[in-house]
Amino acid sequence: MNITFTAVYRKVPEGYIAFVEELPGANTQGETLEEARENLKEAVELVLEANRLLAQETTKGEDVIREQLVPS
């Protein structure tokens, strides 16, 4: 699956803050732009994994269908 997100970086006195427009909760900061970029990649992975685990816990014991979704 190839999904593209929009990363937003804002310069602040302490360095950069960063977030992903399409993924609430994926936000971070860094002293440099490169550090903010790397931290944001990790934040996206963590948010997706946390959402996946939460969905699995929420539907535990229920009759559900899980399948991969590949956006066009």
Distance bins in CASP14 RR format, pairs under 12 A and 6 or more apart:
PFRMAT RR
TARGET T0000
AUTHOR 0000-0000-0000
RMODE 2
METHOD distances of the structure
MODEL  1
1 48 0 0 0 0 0 1 0 0 0 0 0
1 67 0 0 0 0 0 1 0 0 0 0 0
1 68 1 0 0 1 0 0 0 0 0 0 0
1 69 1 0 0 1 0 0 0 0 0 0 0
1 70 1 0 1 0 0 0 0 0 0 0 0
1 71 1 0 0 1 0 0 0 0 0 0 0
1 72 0 0 0 0 0 1 0 0 0 0 0
2 70 0 0 0 0 1 0 0 0 0 0 0
2 71 0 0 0 0 1 0 0 0 0 0 0
2 72 0 0 0 0 0 1 0 0 0 0 0
3 20 0 0 0 0 0 1 0 0 0 0 0
3 22 0 0 0 0 1 0 0 0 0 0 0
3 23 0 0 0 0 1 0 0 0 0 0 0
3 44 0 0 0 0 1 0 0 0 0 0 0
3 48 0 0 0 0 1 0 0 0 0 0 0
3 68 0 0 0 0 0 1 0 0 0 0 0
3 69 0 0 0 0 0 1 0 0 0 0 0
3 70 0 0 0 0 1 0 0 0 0 0 0
3 71 1 0 0 1 0 0 0 0 0 0 0
3 72 0 0 0 0 0 1 0 0 0 0 0
4 20 0 0 0 0 0 1 0 0 0 0 0
4 21 0 0 0 0 0 1 0 0 0 0 0
4 22 0 0 0 0 1 0 0 0 0 0 0
4 23 0 0 0 0 0 1 0 0 0 0 0
4 44 0 0 0 0 0 1 0 0 0 0 0
4 71 0 0 0 0 1 0 0 0 0 0 0
5 18 0 0 0 0 0 1 0 0 0 0 0
5 19 0 0 0 0 0 1 0 0 0 0 0
5 20 1 0 1 0 0 0 0 0 0 0 0
5 21 1 0 0 1 0 0 0 0 0 0 0
5 22 1 0 1 0 0 0 0 0 0 0 0
5 23 1 0 0 1 0 0 0 0 0 0 0
5 24 0 0 0 0 0 1 0 0 0 0 0
5 25 0 0 0 0 0 1 0 0 0 0 0
5 26 1 0 0 1 0 0 0 0 0 0 0
5 40 0 0 0 0 1 0 0 0 0 0 0
5 41 0 0 0 0 1 0 0 0 0 0 0
5 43 0 0 0 0 0 1 0 0 0 0 0
5 44 1 0 0 1 0 0 0 0 0 0 0
5 45 0 0 0 0 0 1 0 0 0 0 0
5 47 0 0 0 0 0 1 0 0 0 0 0
5 48 0 0 0 0 0 1 0 0 0 0 0
5 71 0 0 0 0 0 1 0 0 0 0 0
6 18 0 0 0 0 0 1 0 0 0 0 0
6 19 0 0 0 0 1 0 0 0 0 0 0
6 20 1 0 0 1 0 0 0 0 0 0 0
6 21 1 0 1 0 0 0 0 0 0 0 0
6 22 1 0 0 1 0 0 0 0 0 0 0
6 23 0 0 0 0 1 0 0 0 0 0 0
6 26 0 0 0 0 0 1 0 0 0 0 0
6 40 0 0 0 0 0 1 0 0 0 0 0
6 44 0 0 0 0 0 1 0 0 0 0 0
7 16 0 0 0 0 0 1 0 0 0 0 0
7 17 0 0 0 0 0 1 0 0 0 0 0
7 18 1 0 0 1 0 0 0 0 0 0 0
7 19 1 0 0 1 0 0 0 0 0 0 0
7 20 1 0 1 0 0 0 0 0 0 0 0
7 21 1 0 0 1 0 0 0 0 0 0 0
7 22 0 0 0 0 1 0 0 0 0 0 0
7 23 0 0 0 0 1 0 0 0 0 0 0
7 26 0 0 0 0 1 0 0 0 0 0 0
7 27 0 0 0 0 0 1 0 0 0 0 0
7 28 0 0 0 0 0 1 0 0 0 0 0
7 33 0 0 0 0 0 1 0 0 0 0 0
7 36 0 0 0 0 1 0 0 0 0 0 0
7 37 1 0 0 1 0 0 0 0 0 0 0
7 38 0 0 0 0 0 1 0 0 0 0 0
7 39 0 0 0 0 0 1 0 0 0 0 0
7 40 1 0 1 0 0 0 0 0 0 0 0
7 41 0 0 0 0 1 0 0 0 0 0 0
7 43 0 0 0 0 0 1 0 0 0 0 0
7 44 0 0 0 0 1 0 0 0 0 0 0
8 16 0 0 0 0 0 1 0 0 0 0 0
8 17 0 0 0 0 1 0 0 0 0 0 0
8 18 1 0 0 1 0 0 0 0 0 0 0
8 19 1 0 1 0 0 0 0 0 0 0 0
8 20 1 0 0 1 0 0 0 0 0 0 0
8 21 1 0 0 1 0 0 0 0 0 0 0
8 22 0 0 0 0 0 1 0 0 0 0 0
8 23 0 0 0 0 0 1 0 0 0 0 0
8 26 0 0 0 0 0 1 0 0 0 0 0
8 27 0 0 0 0 1 0 0 0 0 0 0
8 28 0 0 0 0 0 1 0 0 0 0 0
8 36 0 0 0 0 0 1 0 0 0 0 0
8 37 0 0 0 0 0 1 0 0 0 0 0
8 40 0 0 0 0 1 0 0 0 0 0 0
9 15 0 0 0 0 1 0 0 0 0 0 0
9 16 1 0 1 0 0 0 0 0 0 0 0
9 17 1 0 0 1 0 0 0 0 0 0 0
9 18 1 0 1 0 0 0 0 0 0 0 0
9 19 0 0 0 0 1 0 0 0 0 0 0
9 20 0 0 0 0 0 1 0 0 0 0 0
9 21 0 0 0 0 0 1 0 0 0 0 0
9 27 0 0 0 0 0 1 0 0 0 0 0
9 28 0 0 0 0 0 1 0 0 0 0 0
9 29 0 0 0 0 1 0 0 0 0 0 0
9 30 0 0 0 0 1 0 0 0 0 0 0
9 32 0 0 0 0 0 1 0 0 0 0 0
9 33 1 0 0 1 0 0 0 0 0 0 0
9 34 0 0 0 0 0 1 0 0 0 0 0
9 35 0 0 0 0 0 1 0 0 0 0 0
9 36 1 0 1 0 0 0 0 0 0 0 0
9 37 1 0 0 1 0 0 0 0 0 0 0
9 39 0 0 0 0 0 1 0 0 0 0 0
9 40 0 0 0 0 1 0 0 0 0 0 0
10 16 1 0 0 1 0 0 0 0 0 0 0
10 17 1 0 1 0 0 0 0 0 0 0 0
10 18 1 0 0 1 0 0 0 0 0 0 0
10 19 0 0 0 0 1 0 0 0 0 0 0
10 27 0 0 0 0 0 1 0 0 0 0 0
10 28 0 0 0 0 0 1 0 0 0 0 0
10 29 0 0 0 0 1 0 0 0 0 0 0
10 30 0 0 0 0 0 1 0 0 0 0 0
10 33 0 0 0 0 0 1 0 0 0 0 0
10 36 0 0 0 0 1 0 0 0 0 0 0
10 40 0 0 0 0 0 1 0 0 0 0 0
11 17 0 0 0 0 1 0 0 0 0 0 0
11 18 0 0 0 0 0 1 0 0 0 0 0
11 29 0 0 0 0 0 1 0 0 0 0 0
11 30 0 0 0 0 0 1 0 0 0 0 0
11 31 0 0 0 0 0 1 0 0 0 0 0
11 32 0 0 0 0 0 1 0 0 0 0 0
11 33 0 0 0 0 1 0 0 0 0 0 0
11 36 0 0 0 0 1 0 0 0 0 0 0
12 18 0 0 0 0 0 1 0 0 0 0 0
12 29 1 0 0 1 0 0 0 0 0 0 0
12 30 0 0 0 0 1 0 0 0 0 0 0
12 31 0 0 0 0 0 1 0 0 0 0 0
12 33 0 0 0 0 0 1 0 0 0 0 0
12 36 0 0 0 0 0 1 0 0 0 0 0
13 29 0 0 0 0 0 1 0 0 0 0 0
13 31 0 0 0 0 0 1 0 0 0 0 0
14 29 1 0 0 1 0 0 0 0 0 0 0
14 30 1 0 0 1 0 0 0 0 0 0 0
14 31 1 0 0 1 0 0 0 0 0 0 0
14 32 0 0 0 0 0 1 0 0 0 0 0
14 35 0 0 0 0 0 1 0 0 0 0 0
14 36 0 0 0 0 0 1 0 0 0 0 0
15 28 0 0 0 0 0 1 0 0 0 0 0
15 29 1 0 0 1 0 0 0 0 0 0 0
15 30 1 0 1 0 0 0 0 0 0 0 0
15 31 1 0 1 0 0 0 0 0 0 0 0
15 32 1 0 0 1 0 0 0 0 0 0 0
15 33 0 0 0 0 1 0 0 0 0 0 0
15 34 0 0 0 0 0 1 0 0 0 0 0
15 35 0 0 0 0 1 0 0 0 0 0 0
15 36 1 0 0 1 0 0 0 0 0 0 0
15 39 0 0 0 0 0 1 0 0 0 0 0
16 27 0 0 0 0 0 1 0 0 0 0 0
16 28 0 0 0 0 1 0 0 0 0 0 0
16 29 1 0 0 1 0 0 0 0 0 0 0
16 30 1 0 1 0 0 0 0 0 0 0 0
16 31 1 0 0 1 0 0 0 0 0 0 0
16 32 1 0 0 1 0 0 0 0 0 0 0
16 33 1 0 1 0 0 0 0 0 0 0 0
16 34 0 0 0 0 1 0 0 0 0 0 0
16 35 1 0 0 1 0 0 0 0 0 0 0
16 36 1 1 0 0 0 0 0 0 0 0 0
16 37 0 0 0 0 1 0 0 0 0 0 0
16 38 0 0 0 0 0 1 0 0 0 0 0
16 39 0 0 0 0 1 0 0 0 0 0 0
16 40 0 0 0 0 1 0 0 0 0 0 0
17 27 1 0 0 1 0 0 0 0 0 0 0
17 28 1 0 0 1 0 0 0 0 0 0 0
17 29 1 0 1 0 0 0 0 0 0 0 0
17 30 1 0 0 1 0 0 0 0 0 0 0
17 31 0 0 0 0 0 1 0 0 0 0 0
17 33 0 0 0 0 0 1 0 0 0 0 0
17 35 0 0 0 0 0 1 0 0 0 0 0
17 36 1 0 0 1 0 0 0 0 0 0 0
17 39 0 0 0 0 0 1 0 0 0 0 0
17 40 0 0 0 0 1 0 0 0 0 0 0
17 43 0 0 0 0 0 1 0 0 0 0 0
18 25 0 0 0 0 0 1 0 0 0 0 0
18 26 0 0 0 0 1 0 0 0 0 0 0
18 27 1 0 0 1 0 0 0 0 0 0 0
18 28 1 0 1 0 0 0 0 0 0 0 0
18 29 1 0 0 1 0 0 0 0 0 0 0
18 30 1 0 0 1 0 0 0 0 0 0 0
18 31 0 0 0 0 0 1 0 0 0 0 0
18 32 0 0 0 0 0 1 0 0 0 0 0
18 33 0 0 0 0 1 0 0 0 0 0 0
18 34 0 0 0 0 0 1 0 0 0 0 0
18 35 0 0 0 0 1 0 0 0 0 0 0
18 36 1 0 1 0 0 0 0 0 0 0 0
18 37 1 0 0 1 0 0 0 0 0 0 0
18 38 0 0 0 0 1 0 0 0 0 0 0
18 39 1 0 0 1 0 0 0 0 0 0 0
18 40 1 0 1 0 0 0 0 0 0 0 0
18 41 0 0 0 0 1 0 0 0 0 0 0
18 42 0 0 0 0 0 1 0 0 0 0 0
18 43 0 0 0 0 1 0 0 0 0 0 0
18 44 0 0 0 0 0 1 0 0 0 0 0
19 25 1 0 0 1 0 0 0 0 0 0 0
19 26 1 0 0 1 0 0 0 0 0 0 0
19 27 1 1 0 0 0 0 0 0 0 0 0
19 28 1 0 0 1 0 0 0 0 0 0 0
19 29 0 0 0 0 1 0 0 0 0 0 0
19 36 0 0 0 0 1 0 0 0 0 0 0
19 39 0 0 0 0 0 1 0 0 0 0 0
19 40 1 0 0 1 0 0 0 0 0 0 0
19 43 0 0 0 0 1 0 0 0 0 0 0
19 44 0 0 0 0 0 1 0 0 0 0 0
19 47 0 0 0 0 0 1 0 0 0 0 0
20 26 1 0 1 0 0 0 0 0 0 0 0
20 27 1 0 0 1 0 0 0 0 0 0 0
20 28 0 0 0 0 1 0 0 0 0 0 0
20 36 0 0 0 0 0 1 0 0 0 0 0
20 37 0 0 0 0 0 1 0 0 0 0 0
20 39 0 0 0 0 0 1 0 0 0 0 0
20 40 1 0 0 1 0 0 0 0 0 0 0
20 41 0 0 0 0 1 0 0 0 0 0 0
20 42 0 0 0 0 0 1 0 0 0 0 0
20 43 1 0 0 1 0 0 0 0 0 0 0
20 44 1 0 0 1 0 0 0 0 0 0 0
20 45 0 0 0 0 0 1 0 0 0 0 0
20 46 0 0 0 0 0 1 0 0 0 0 0
20 47 0 0 0 0 1 0 0 0 0 0 0
20 48 0 0 0 0 0 1 0 0 0 0 0
21 27 0 0 0 0 0 1 0 0 0 0 0
21 40 0 0 0 0 0 1 0 0 0 0 0
21 44 0 0 0 0 0 1 0 0 0 0 0
22 44 0 0 0 0 1 0 0 0 0 0 0
22 47 0 0 0 0 0 1 0 0 0 0 0
22 48 0 0 0 0 0 1 0 0 0 0 0
22 71 0 0 0 0 0 1 0 0 0 0 0
23 40 0 0 0 0 1 0 0 0 0 0 0
23 41 0 0 0 0 0 1 0 0 0 0 0
23 43 0 0 0 0 1 0 0 0 0 0 0
23 44 1 0 0 1 0 0 0 0 0 0 0
23 45 0 0 0 0 0 1 0 0 0 0 0
23 46 0 0 0 0 0 1 0 0 0 0 0
23 47 1 0 1 0 0 0 0 0 0 0 0
23 48 1 0 0 1 0 0 0 0 0 0 0
23 50 0 0 0 0 0 1 0 0 0 0 0
23 51 0 0 0 0 1 0 0 0 0 0 0
24 43 0 0 0 0 0 1 0 0 0 0 0
24 44 0 0 0 0 0 1 0 0 0 0 0
24 47 0 0 0 0 1 0 0 0 0 0 0
24 48 0 0 0 0 0 1 0 0 0 0 0
24 50 0 0 0 0 0 1 0 0 0 0 0
24 51 0 0 0 0 1 0 0 0 0 0 0
25 40 0 0 0 0 0 1 0 0 0 0 0
25 43 1 0 0 1 0 0 0 0 0 0 0
25 44 0 0 0 0 1 0 0 0 0 0 0
25 46 0 0 0 0 1 0 0 0 0 0 0
25 47 1 0 1 0 0 0 0 0 0 0 0
25 48 0 0 0 0 0 1 0 0 0 0 0
25 50 0 0 0 0 1 0 0 0 0 0 0
25 51 0 0 0 0 1 0 0 0 0 0 0
26 39 0 0 0 0 0 1 0 0 0 0 0
26 40 1 0 0 1 0 0 0 0 0 0 0
26 41 0 0 0 0 1 0 0 0 0 0 0
26 42 0 0 0 0 1 0 0 0 0 0 0
26 43 1 0 1 0 0 0 0 0 0 0 0
26 44 1 0 1 0 0 0 0 0 0 0 0
26 45 0 0 0 0 1 0 0 0 0 0 0
26 46 0 0 0 0 1 0 0 0 0 0 0
26 47 1 0 1 0 0 0 0 0 0 0 0
26 48 0 0 0 0 1 0 0 0 0 0 0
26 49 0 0 0 0 0 1 0 0 0 0 0
26 50 0 0 0 0 0 1 0 0 0 0 0
26 51 0 0 0 0 0 1 0 0 0 0 0
27 36 0 0 0 0 0 1 0 0 0 0 0
27 39 0 0 0 0 1 0 0 0 0 0 0
27 40 1 0 0 1 0 0 0 0 0 0 0
27 42 0 0 0 0 0 1 0 0 0 0 0
27 43 1 0 0 1 0 0 0 0 0 0 0
27 44 0 0 0 0 1 0 0 0 0 0 0
27 46 0 0 0 0 0 1 0 0 0 0 0
27 47 0 0 0 0 1 0 0 0 0 0 0
28 35 0 0 0 0 1 0 0 0 0 0 0
28 36 1 0 0 1 0 0 0 0 0 0 0
28 37 0 0 0 0 1 0 0 0 0 0 0
28 38 0 0 0 0 1 0 0 0 0 0 0
28 39 1 1 0 0 0 0 0 0 0 0 0
28 40 1 0 1 0 0 0 0 0 0 0 0
28 41 0 0 0 0 1 0 0 0 0 0 0
28 42 1 0 0 1 0 0 0 0 0 0 0
28 43 1 0 1 0 0 0 0 0 0 0 0
28 44 0 0 0 0 1 0 0 0 0 0 0
28 45 0 0 0 0 0 1 0 0 0 0 0
28 46 0 0 0 0 1 0 0 0 0 0 0
28 47 0 0 0 0 0 1 0 0 0 0 0
29 35 0 0 0 0 1 0 0 0 0 0 0
29 36 1 0 0 1 0 0 0 0 0 0 0
29 37 0 0 0 0 0 1 0 0 0 0 0
29 38 0 0 0 0 0 1 0 0 0 0 0
29 39 1 0 0 1 0 0 0 0 0 0 0
29 40 0 0 0 0 1 0 0 0 0 0 0
29 43 0 0 0 0 1 0 0 0 0 0 0
30 36 1 0 1 0 0 0 0 0 0 0 0
30 37 0 0 0 0 1 0 0 0 0 0 0
30 38 0 0 0 0 1 0 0 0 0 0 0
30 39 1 0 1 0 0 0 0 0 0 0 0
30 40 0 0 0 0 1 0 0 0 0 0 0
30 42 0 0 0 0 0 1 0 0 0 0 0
30 43 0 0 0 0 0 1 0 0 0 0 0
31 37 0 0 0 0 0 1 0 0 0 0 0
31 38 0 0 0 0 0 1 0 0 0 0 0
31 39 0 0 0 0 0 1 0 0 0 0 0
32 38 0 0 0 0 1 0 0 0 0 0 0
32 39 0 0 0 0 0 1 0 0 0 0 0
33 39 0 0 0 0 0 1 0 0 0 0 0
33 40 0 0 0 0 0 1 0 0 0 0 0
34 40 0 0 0 0 0 1 0 0 0 0 0
34 41 0 0 0 0 0 1 0 0 0 0 0
35 41 0 0 0 0 0 1 0 0 0 0 0
35 42 0 0 0 0 0 1 0 0 0 0 0
36 42 0 0 0 0 0 1 0 0 0 0 0
36 43 0 0 0 0 1 0 0 0 0 0 0
37 43 0 0 0 0 0 1 0 0 0 0 0
37 44 0 0 0 0 0 1 0 0 0 0 0
38 44 0 0 0 0 0 1 0 0 0 0 0
38 45 0 0 0 0 0 1 0 0 0 0 0
39 45 0 0 0 0 0 1 0 0 0 0 0
39 46 0 0 0 0 0 1 0 0 0 0 0
40 46 0 0 0 0 0 1 0 0 0 0 0
40 47 0 0 0 0 0 1 0 0 0 0 0
41 47 0 0 0 0 0 1 0 0 0 0 0
41 48 0 0 0 0 0 1 0 0 0 0 0
42 48 0 0 0 0 0 1 0 0 0 0 0
42 49 0 0 0 0 0 1 0 0 0 0 0
43 49 0 0 0 0 0 1 0 0 0 0 0
43 50 0 0 0 0 0 1 0 0 0 0 0
44 50 0 0 0 0 0 1 0 0 0 0 0
44 51 0 0 0 0 0 1 0 0 0 0 0
45 51 0 0 0 0 0 1 0 0 0 0 0
45 52 0 0 0 0 0 1 0 0 0 0 0
46 52 0 0 0 0 0 1 0 0 0 0 0
46 53 0 0 0 0 0 1 0 0 0 0 0
47 53 0 0 0 0 0 1 0 0 0 0 0
47 54 0 0 0 0 0 1 0 0 0 0 0
48 54 0 0 0 0 0 1 0 0 0 0 0
48 55 0 0 0 0 0 1 0 0 0 0 0
49 55 0 0 0 0 0 1 0 0 0 0 0
49 56 0 0 0 0 0 1 0 0 0 0 0
50 56 0 0 0 0 0 1 0 0 0 0 0
50 57 0 0 0 0 0 1 0 0 0 0 0
51 57 0 0 0 0 0 1 0 0 0 0 0
51 58 0 0 0 0 0 1 0 0 0 0 0
52 58 0 0 0 0 0 1 0 0 0 0 0
52 59 0 0 0 0 0 1 0 0 0 0 0
52 66 0 0 0 0 1 0 0 0 0 0 0
53 59 0 0 0 0 0 1 0 0 0 0 0
53 60 0 0 0 0 0 1 0 0 0 0 0
54 60 0 0 0 0 0 1 0 0 0 0 0
55 62 0 0 0 0 0 1 0 0 0 0 0
55 64 0 0 0 0 1 0 0 0 0 0 0
55 66 0 0 0 0 1 0 0 0 0 0 0
56 62 0 0 0 0 0 1 0 0 0 0 0
56 64 0 0 0 0 1 0 0 0 0 0 0
56 66 0 0 0 0 1 0 0 0 0 0 0
58 64 0 0 0 0 1 0 0 0 0 0 0
59 65 0 0 0 0 0 1 0 0 0 0 0
59 66 0 0 0 0 1 0 0 0 0 0 0
END
